[in-house]
Amino acid sequence: MDYRDAGVDVEAGRGFVQRIRSLVESTRRPEVLGGLGGFSGLCELPTGYREPVLVSGTDGVGTKLKIAQVTQRHSTVGIDLVAMCVNDILTSGAEPLFFLDYLATGKLEPAALAEVVEGIVAGCRQAGCALLGGETAEMPGFYGPGEYDLAGFCVGVVEKSQILDGSQVQVGDRVLGLASSGVHSNGFSLVRKVVAEGQRLDASNPEQQGYGWDEVVPALGDLSLAEVLLTPTRIYVNPVLQARRQGLAIHGMAHITGGGLPENLPRCLGPEQSIHLDLGSWPVPPVFDWLVQAGQVPEADRYHTFNMGIGFALVVPANDVDQALAWLAQHQVEAYCIGEVVAGAGQVTGLPD
């Protein structure tokens, strides 16, 4: 017996690394030392910081990967992986420096996994960070044919005096909601159940349940369900960091991930503060209306499961709302004033019970 008999193709692994080398190099920042292939990645701190603080984050893509694998569409989930990490560290005010990925599969399929890495590279370019390295693990018997899992890890830097930690937020500040690109990367266990078992809304066959991934739902446009639901998570790093550098007063930020608006907005507040949202102050994308109707999702659950059209939030002084919205619009970021910071104990009010 040898390793290949056991299901691990070492030569294919080496070939895969060579295949993605140029992609990884395309994300290089000036601070990166060395190249791909070592036991570790090296990155200097950028110049210009007086008291640099490193900020780290890690995440995955979740069961959204199941859709990519079933439909053989692998090009966007890498963007999701980067987005979930860099948007998290952005909430502290950090600039992402570098990213590492962990990709595990049952059998190395170089073409499919190269698509995944291309997505990771695209996400790193959007976020301005280097893909410093990663790990590809071939684990036969652990994952089924065509299955893989992803995990990501990023490190950023922020000036110590510029860290956002909730202490800057004041009662009376306003909450700006930055539009999501769709479902992003949360709630996909429910999404997949809706697609598999949901109520048919066209009434052509009331006895039929569920949808096909390649099916086109008129309410969602000309794309298939798979294409709509695999729309990658929006990366907010560049416009938000630019806004801060231009002097826009931002007192707090929140990344709207698992748990939706009710669970994520309070994470950017100080003690004895809450947020009151103005329901109806932002447009809800059609994909959420369709999921809610097809799945008969209770009204309260939809806000605890989905982002409902808001992927990221900024807390700004009331007097700066118009300036902030105008700046974001100039930089092609859809944003809405969706609420206000009020006295409280860390709740979000204004949403359905």
C-alpha positions as CSV (number, residue, x, y, z in Angstrom):
1,M,0.0,0.0,0.0
2,D,1.0,3.6,-0.5
3,Y,-0.5,7.0,0.3
4,R,-2.2,7.2,-3.2
5,D,-3.9,3.8,-2.4
6,A,-5.2,5.4,0.8
7,G,-6.8,8.2,-1.2
8,V,-4.2,11.0,-0.9
9,D,-2.5,12.2,-4.1
10,V,0.6,14.1,-3.0
11,E,1.6,14.9,-6.6
12,A,-1.8,16.4,-7.3
13,G,-1.4,18.5,-4.1
14,R,1.9,19.9,-5.4
15,G,0.4,20.6,-8.8
16,F,-2.4,22.4,-7.2
17,V,0.0,24.7,-5.2
18,Q,1.8,25.5,-8.5
19,R,-1.5,26.2,-10.2
20,I,-2.6,28.8,-7.7
21,R,0.9,30.4,-7.0
22,S,0.4,33.3,-9.5
23,L,-3.1,34.0,-8.1
24,V,-1.7,34.3,-4.6
25,E,1.2,36.5,-5.7
26,S,-1.3,38.9,-7.3
27,T,-2.6,39.9,-3.8
28,R,0.9,40.8,-2.5
29,R,1.3,43.9,-0.3
30,P,4.6,45.8,0.2
31,E,4.8,44.5,3.8
32,V,4.8,40.8,2.7
33,L,8.2,39.1,3.1
34,G,9.1,35.9,1.2
35,G,6.7,33.9,-1.0
36,L,4.4,30.9,-1.1
37,G,5.5,27.5,0.1
38,G,7.2,28.1,3.4
39,F,5.9,26.8,6.8
40,S,4.6,30.2,7.6
41,G,3.9,33.6,6.1
42,L,5.8,36.8,7.1
43,C,4.3,40.3,7.0
44,E,5.8,43.5,8.4
45,L,3.6,46.2,10.1
46,P,2.9,49.1,7.7
47,T,4.7,52.3,8.4
48,G,3.0,55.4,9.7
49,Y,1.5,53.9,12.9
50,R,2.5,55.3,16.3
51,E,0.8,52.7,18.4
52,P,-0.3,49.9,16.0
53,V,-2.7,47.3,17.3
54,L,-3.3,44.0,15.6
55,V,-6.9,42.9,15.1
56,S,-7.7,39.3,14.1
57,G,-10.8,37.5,13.0
58,T,-11.8,34.0,11.8
59,D,-14.9,32.6,10.1
60,G,-16.3,30.2,7.5
61,V,-19.0,30.1,4.9
62,G,-21.3,27.7,6.5
63,T,-23.9,25.6,4.6
64,K,-23.9,28.0,1.7
65,L,-21.1,25.7,0.5
66,K,-23.7,22.9,-0.1
67,I,-25.3,25.0,-2.9
68,A,-21.9,25.6,-4.5
69,Q,-21.1,21.9,-4.4
70,V,-24.4,20.6,-5.6
71,T,-24.6,23.1,-8.5
72,Q,-20.8,23.0,-9.3
73,R,-20.6,26.8,-8.9
74,H,-17.4,27.4,-6.9
75,S,-16.3,30.8,-8.0
76,T,-17.9,33.0,-5.4
77,V,-17.7,31.2,-2.0
78,G,-14.1,32.3,-1.7
79,I,-15.2,35.9,-1.7
80,D,-17.7,35.0,1.0
81,L,-14.9,33.5,3.1
82,V,-12.8,36.7,2.9
83,A,-15.8,38.9,3.5
84,M,-16.9,37.2,6.6
85,C,-13.5,37.8,8.2
86,V,-12.5,41.3,6.9
87,N,-15.9,42.8,7.6
88,D,-15.7,41.6,11.2
89,I,-12.3,43.2,11.9
90,L,-13.4,46.4,10.1
91,T,-15.9,47.0,12.9
92,S,-12.9,47.9,15.2
93,G,-11.6,50.3,12.5
94,A,-8.9,47.9,11.3
95,E,-7.3,47.8,7.9
96,P,-6.9,44.1,6.8
97,L,-3.3,43.2,6.2
98,F,-3.3,39.5,5.4
99,F,-5.5,36.5,5.1
100,L,-5.0,32.8,5.4
101,D,-7.3,30.0,4.3
102,Y,-7.9,26.4,5.3
103,L,-9.4,24.2,2.6
104,A,-10.3,20.6,3.4
105,T,-11.7,18.0,1.0
106,G,-12.1,14.3,0.6
107,K,-10.4,14.1,-2.8
108,L,-8.4,16.9,-4.4
109,E,-10.3,18.2,-7.5
110,P,-7.9,20.8,-8.8
111,A,-10.3,22.6,-11.2
112,A,-13.0,23.1,-8.7
113,L,-10.7,24.1,-5.8
114,A,-8.8,26.5,-8.1
115,E,-12.2,28.2,-8.6
116,V,-12.5,28.5,-4.9
117,V,-9.0,30.0,-4.6
118,E,-9.8,32.4,-7.4
119,G,-12.7,33.7,-5.3
120,I,-10.5,34.0,-2.2
121,V,-8.0,36.0,-4.3
122,A,-10.8,38.2,-5.6
123,G,-12.0,38.9,-2.1
124,C,-8.5,39.7,-0.9
125,R,-8.1,42.2,-3.8
126,Q,-11.4,43.9,-2.8
127,A,-10.3,44.1,0.8
128,G,-6.8,45.2,-0.1
129,C,-5.1,42.4,1.9
130,A,-2.5,39.8,1.0
131,L,-3.3,36.2,0.7
132,L,-0.3,35.2,2.8
133,G,-0.7,31.5,2.7
134,G,-3.1,28.6,3.5
135,E,-3.5,24.9,3.9
136,T,-5.2,22.4,1.6
137,A,-6.0,19.1,3.4
138,E,-7.0,16.0,1.5
139,M,-9.0,13.8,3.9
140,P,-10.5,10.7,2.2
141,G,-13.3,9.1,4.1
142,F,-13.9,12.3,6.1
143,Y,-15.6,14.2,3.3
144,G,-17.8,12.7,0.6
145,P,-17.2,13.0,-3.1
146,G,-17.2,16.6,-4.3
147,E,-17.4,18.0,-0.7
148,Y,-15.1,20.5,0.8
149,D,-15.1,22.9,3.7
150,L,-13.5,26.3,4.1
151,A,-12.2,28.4,7.0
152,G,-10.5,31.7,6.9
153,F,-8.3,33.9,9.2
154,C,-7.3,37.5,8.8
155,V,-5.2,40.0,10.6
156,G,-5.5,43.8,10.4
157,V,-4.0,46.8,12.0
158,V,-5.5,50.0,13.6
159,E,-4.0,52.9,15.4
160,K,-4.7,52.5,19.1
161,S,-6.3,55.9,19.4
162,Q,-8.6,55.1,16.5
163,I,-10.1,51.8,17.8
164,L,-13.9,51.7,17.9
165,D,-15.0,49.9,21.0
166,G,-18.4,51.4,21.9
167,S,-17.1,54.2,24.0
168,Q,-17.5,56.7,21.3
169,V,-21.2,56.0,20.7
170,Q,-23.7,58.6,22.2
171,V,-27.4,58.5,22.8
172,G,-28.9,60.4,19.9
173,D,-26.4,59.1,17.3
174,R,-28.0,57.8,14.1
175,V,-27.6,54.3,12.6
176,L,-26.8,54.1,8.9
177,G,-27.6,50.8,7.2
178,L,-25.4,49.8,4.3
179,A,-27.2,47.6,1.7
180,S,-26.3,44.0,1.5
181,S,-25.8,42.2,-1.8
182,G,-28.4,39.5,-0.8
183,V,-28.5,36.8,1.8
184,H,-24.7,37.0,2.3
185,S,-23.4,33.9,4.3
186,N,-25.9,33.4,7.1
187,G,-29.2,31.5,7.4
188,F,-28.5,29.0,4.7
189,S,-29.7,26.0,6.7
190,L,-33.1,27.7,6.5
191,V,-32.6,28.8,2.9
192,R,-31.8,25.3,1.8
193,K,-34.9,24.0,3.6
194,V,-37.1,26.6,1.9
195,V,-35.8,25.6,-1.5
196,A,-36.2,21.9,-0.8
197,E,-39.6,22.0,0.8
198,G,-41.0,25.5,0.4
199,Q,-44.5,26.4,-0.8
200,R,-44.9,27.0,-4.5
201,L,-46.0,30.7,-5.0
202,D,-47.0,30.4,-8.7
203,A,-50.1,28.4,-7.8
204,S,-49.7,26.4,-11.0
205,N,-49.5,23.2,-9.0
206,P,-50.6,23.8,-5.4
207,E,-49.7,20.2,-4.5
208,Q,-46.1,20.5,-5.5
209,Q,-43.5,21.7,-3.0
210,G,-39.9,22.8,-3.3
211,Y,-37.8,24.3,-6.0
212,G,-34.8,23.3,-8.2
213,W,-31.5,25.1,-7.9
214,D,-31.6,25.9,-11.7
215,E,-35.1,27.1,-11.5
216,V,-35.8,30.8,-12.4
217,V,-38.3,32.4,-10.0
218,P,-39.8,35.4,-11.9
219,A,-39.9,37.6,-8.7
220,L,-36.1,37.3,-8.5
221,G,-35.3,38.3,-12.1
222,D,-33.7,36.2,-14.8
223,L,-31.1,34.4,-12.7
224,S,-31.5,30.9,-11.4
225,L,-32.1,30.3,-7.7
226,A,-28.6,29.1,-7.3
227,E,-27.1,32.2,-8.9
228,V,-29.2,34.5,-6.8
229,L,-28.4,32.7,-3.5
230,L,-24.7,32.4,-4.3
231,T,-24.3,36.1,-4.8
232,P,-21.2,36.8,-2.7
233,T,-21.1,38.7,0.6
234,R,-20.4,42.4,0.1
235,I,-17.0,43.6,1.3
236,Y,-17.3,47.0,3.0
237,V,-13.6,47.6,3.8
238,N,-12.5,50.1,1.2
239,P,-15.4,52.6,1.3
240,V,-15.6,52.6,5.1
241,L,-11.9,53.0,5.6
242,Q,-11.8,55.8,3.0
243,A,-14.7,57.5,4.8
244,R,-12.8,57.5,8.1
245,R,-9.6,58.8,6.4
246,Q,-11.6,61.6,4.9
247,G,-12.7,62.7,8.3
248,L,-16.2,61.3,8.4
249,A,-17.2,60.9,12.1
250,I,-18.0,57.2,12.7
251,H,-18.7,56.3,16.3
252,G,-19.4,52.6,15.8
253,M,-19.8,49.8,13.3
254,A,-21.6,46.5,13.1
255,H,-21.3,43.6,10.7
256,I,-24.8,42.0,10.2
257,T,-24.1,38.3,10.3
258,G,-25.8,35.4,12.1
259,G,-28.6,36.6,14.4
260,G,-29.4,39.5,12.1
261,L,-30.0,43.1,13.1
262,P,-31.3,42.3,16.7
263,E,-28.1,40.4,17.7
264,N,-25.4,42.3,15.9
265,L,-26.3,46.0,16.3
266,P,-25.9,46.0,20.1
267,R,-22.4,44.7,19.8
268,C,-21.2,48.2,18.7
269,L,-22.8,50.0,21.6
270,G,-21.6,51.3,25.0
271,P,-23.3,50.4,28.3
272,E,-26.9,51.5,28.9
273,Q,-27.5,52.0,25.2
274,S,-30.0,50.5,22.8
275,I,-31.0,51.1,19.2
276,H,-34.5,51.9,17.9
277,L,-35.0,50.9,14.3
278,D,-37.4,52.6,11.9
279,L,-39.0,49.6,10.2
280,G,-39.6,50.4,6.5
281,S,-36.8,53.0,6.3
282,W,-34.8,50.8,3.9
283,P,-35.9,48.6,0.9
284,V,-36.0,44.9,1.5
285,P,-34.6,43.0,-1.5
286,P,-37.0,40.6,-3.2
287,V,-35.0,37.5,-2.3
288,F,-36.0,38.0,1.4
289,D,-39.7,38.5,0.5
290,W,-39.6,35.3,-1.5
291,L,-37.8,33.2,1.2
292,V,-40.3,34.5,3.8
293,Q,-43.3,33.7,1.7
294,A,-42.2,30.3,0.3
295,G,-41.0,29.2,3.7
296,Q,-43.8,30.8,5.7
297,V,-41.2,32.2,8.0
298,P,-42.6,33.9,11.1
299,E,-42.2,37.7,11.0
300,A,-39.9,37.9,14.1
301,D,-37.7,35.0,12.9
302,R,-36.9,36.6,9.6
303,Y,-35.0,39.5,11.3
304,H,-33.1,37.0,13.6
305,T,-32.1,34.8,10.7
306,F,-31.5,37.1,7.7
307,N,-29.9,40.5,7.2
308,M,-33.1,41.7,5.5
309,G,-31.1,44.0,3.2
310,I,-28.6,45.5,5.6
311,G,-25.2,44.0,5.6
312,F,-23.2,46.5,7.6
313,A,-24.1,49.5,9.9
314,L,-22.4,52.7,10.8
315,V,-23.2,54.8,13.9
316,V,-22.7,58.5,13.2
317,P,-23.6,61.8,14.9
318,A,-27.1,63.1,14.1
319,N,-25.7,66.3,12.5
320,D,-23.5,64.3,10.1
321,V,-26.1,62.0,8.6
322,D,-26.7,63.9,5.4
323,Q,-22.9,64.3,4.8
324,A,-22.3,60.6,5.4
325,L,-25.1,59.5,3.2
326,A,-23.9,61.9,0.4
327,W,-20.4,60.6,0.7
328,L,-21.4,57.0,0.6
329,A,-23.6,57.7,-2.5
330,Q,-20.7,59.3,-4.3
331,H,-18.8,56.1,-3.7
332,Q,-21.6,53.8,-5.0
333,V,-22.6,52.5,-1.6
334,E,-26.3,52.3,-1.0
335,A,-27.1,53.5,2.5
336,Y,-30.1,54.5,4.6
337,C,-30.7,56.1,7.9
338,I,-32.5,53.2,9.7
339,G,-32.5,54.1,13.3
340,E,-31.2,55.9,16.4
341,V,-29.2,55.2,19.5
342,V,-31.4,55.5,22.6
343,A,-31.0,54.8,26.3
344,G,-31.5,51.1,27.2
345,A,-29.9,47.8,28.0
346,G,-28.5,46.6,24.7
347,Q,-31.8,45.8,22.9
348,V,-32.9,46.6,19.4
349,T,-36.5,47.9,19.4
350,G,-38.9,48.7,16.5
351,L,-38.8,45.2,15.0
352,P,-41.6,42.6,15.1
353,D,-41.8,40.6,18.4
